[in-house]
Amino acid sequence: MKKFTFMQTIAAAMLMAVVAGTSLMAQSLQSAHSLGMADSYMQLSENCEAASANPANLASPEQQKLSIKLISAAAHFANNSFTLADYNRYNGAYLTEADKQDILRKIPDGGLVFAYDASASAVSFSYGAFAFTAAGIGGGRGSVAKDPIELALMGNKIGEVHTASDSYADNWAALSFGGSFGARLFEMNGFTVDGGVTVKYLQGLAYYGVTELTAEAVTQATGISGEGGLTTLEAQGGSGYAADLGLSVTGNSTRYGLVLHNALASINWNRDVKKTIYSFYLENMNIENAGSDSVSVSDEVDVPTDNFSTRPPLELELGASRHFGKLLAAADLKQGFAETAFVSKTPRLAAGIEYPLVSSLVLRSGLAAGGVDKYSAAVGGGFNFGIVNLDLAYASTGTLLPFGGRGARLAFATILEF
């Protein structure tokens, strides 16, 4: 059997996972301002960005001005095994036996896991205590069992059994249209308490996942024998809703907040829903008889199926912020109630700072621990050109260093404030 290079092996593994699931949905559009502070931004959010971070902040009188988000985009990719340094070391290189063993050691016993999401917004705006947001969101998660990666790198040996049954993946895309409102609830003992809600209509564009996967093969002296099956579930559209609830408490120098993301949420996939069962059977297949129907049999059957639903993940977020002169410090604690691409039942604590270096430039940075990424370091900047504001941010994944992690996050946004 042909042995593959490092990048051929990883690319093939990820492609295999994309077509091989657990249900997942992303959160809302990632804010570049938030990302620059490692997502410790919930209680600092304002104007049109408060709709996604904490709608209660829309009630604050000093934030009730017209804002228009012209364009913004964000992307997040992560895996559990390889860093950029690994890529630079092994990509295009001749792999020695020691290199192959090193690559395999980096992959946990549970397999190579990767996740990605992306979001983009063309126009969103806020005026007074109201906001409207529109975004395209999508993402996916996959896992490839360690066994087939070892097979690709090391080749097959007589009598060895290889399986890919632990592999999975899930991919989806949707449009999100949201309306938000914030209101002052009451004032007491020097504190003001605000509440807010964001209600989103979700237009599902496409879904592709796997409900069952089995595959096993063994190399014999006369050829390769094996069997397996794959059951896929897909849809070409659907619709649903989501709602976020927010609370904000403001004192003399400190602000506190609470948000329940996706308190109510669901997408019903009901357009061109299809379940397909694939199966294959091999018996003593080798180079000479690979094209013969007598040794290789495959089948594809479409079966009737009902509509199905997926739920965006429920997540609780607590936050606080305080000014120390010009320096603004903030901290957020997130607790997910599901295990998906970028939401975890493991709590995530983030802390960030923001400092206006000059009137036209704000510097941001932050650190986070816990959650799916385990560790993250973020840097960002805000550029103010009169009514035009430009935010840029980058964050690492799996490390408290700015670079060298097992993934990366990027975001930018252009906002007009009047």
Secondary structure, 3 states (H helix, E strand, C coil): CCCCCHHHHHHHHHHHHHCCCCCCCCCCCCCHHHHCCCCCCCCCCCHHHHHHHCHHHHHCHHHCCCEEEEEEEEEEEEECCCCHHHHHHHCCCCCCHHHHHHHHHHCCCCCEEEEEEEEEECCEEEECCEEEEEEEEEEEEEEECHHHHHHHHHCCCCCCEEECCCCEEEEEEEEEEEEEEEEEEEEECCEEEEEEEEEEEEEEEEEEEEEEEEEEEEEECCEEEEEEEEEEEEECEEEEEEEEEEEEEECCCEEEEEEEEEEEEEEEEEECCEEEEEEEEEEEECCCCCCCCCCEEEEEEEECCCCEEECCCCEEEEEEEEEECCEEEEEEEEEECCCCCCCCCCCEEEEEEEEEEECCEEEEEEEEEECCCEEEEEEEEEEEECCEEEEEEEEECCCCCCCCCCEEEEEEEEEEEC
